[in-house]
Amino acid sequence: MLIRQLWAQNQLLTAQLALLQERIIQLEGRLKLNSRNSSKPPSSDGLAKPAPKSLRLKGQRPVVR
């Protein structure tokens, strides 16, 4: 009797795992969408990365040769 219960539980969990794996694939696909590859407006893309700061120290002039 115990073996049949464990087998049934295993079948149920295997089916749930397959459904959840498919859901993960769908959600990861949605994460990759932006306004360039979907019909979403550009305002939904989020903020761009800030411009890199200069590596030059304040007050230091670039050397011109």
C-alpha positions as CSV (number, residue, x, y, z in Angstrom):
1,M,0.0,0.0,0.0
2,L,2.8,2.4,0.9
3,I,4.5,1.8,-2.4
4,R,1.4,2.7,-4.4
5,Q,1.0,5.9,-2.4
6,L,4.6,6.9,-3.0
7,W,4.3,6.1,-6.7
8,A,1.1,8.2,-7.0
9,Q,2.8,11.1,-5.1
10,N,5.8,10.8,-7.4
11,Q,3.6,11.0,-10.5
12,L,1.8,14.0,-9.1
13,L,5.1,15.8,-8.3
14,T,6.6,14.9,-11.7
15,A,3.6,16.5,-13.4
16,Q,3.8,19.6,-11.2
17,L,7.5,19.9,-11.9
18,A,6.9,19.8,-15.7
19,L,4.2,22.6,-15.4
20,L,6.5,24.8,-13.3
21,Q,9.4,24.4,-15.6
22,E,7.3,25.5,-18.5
23,R,6.1,28.5,-16.5
24,I,9.7,29.4,-15.7
25,I,10.6,29.3,-19.4
26,Q,7.6,31.6,-20.2
27,L,8.5,34.1,-17.5
28,E,12.2,34.2,-18.5
29,G,11.1,34.9,-22.1
30,R,9.0,37.8,-20.9
31,L,11.9,39.3,-19.0
32,K,13.9,39.5,-22.2
33,L,11.3,41.7,-23.9
34,N,11.8,45.5,-24.3
35,S,10.3,48.2,-26.5
36,R,12.5,47.2,-29.4
37,N,11.4,43.6,-29.7
38,S,7.8,43.8,-28.5
39,S,4.8,46.2,-28.6
40,K,5.7,47.7,-25.2
41,P,6.1,51.5,-25.0
42,P,9.7,52.8,-24.5
43,S,8.7,54.2,-21.1
44,S,8.4,50.6,-19.8
45,D,12.1,49.9,-20.5
46,G,13.2,51.3,-17.2
47,L,16.1,53.6,-16.6
48,A,19.3,53.4,-18.6
49,K,22.7,52.9,-16.9
50,P,24.3,56.2,-15.8
51,A,27.1,57.6,-17.8
52,P,30.5,56.5,-16.6
53,K,32.3,59.1,-14.5
54,S,35.6,60.5,-15.7
55,L,38.7,58.9,-14.4
56,R,40.5,62.2,-14.4
57,L,41.0,63.9,-11.0
58,K,39.2,67.2,-10.4
59,G,41.3,70.2,-11.5
60,Q,43.7,68.0,-13.4
61,R,44.1,69.0,-17.1
62,P,44.6,66.6,-19.9
63,V,48.2,66.5,-21.2
64,V,48.4,67.9,-24.7
65,R,51.6,67.1,-26.6
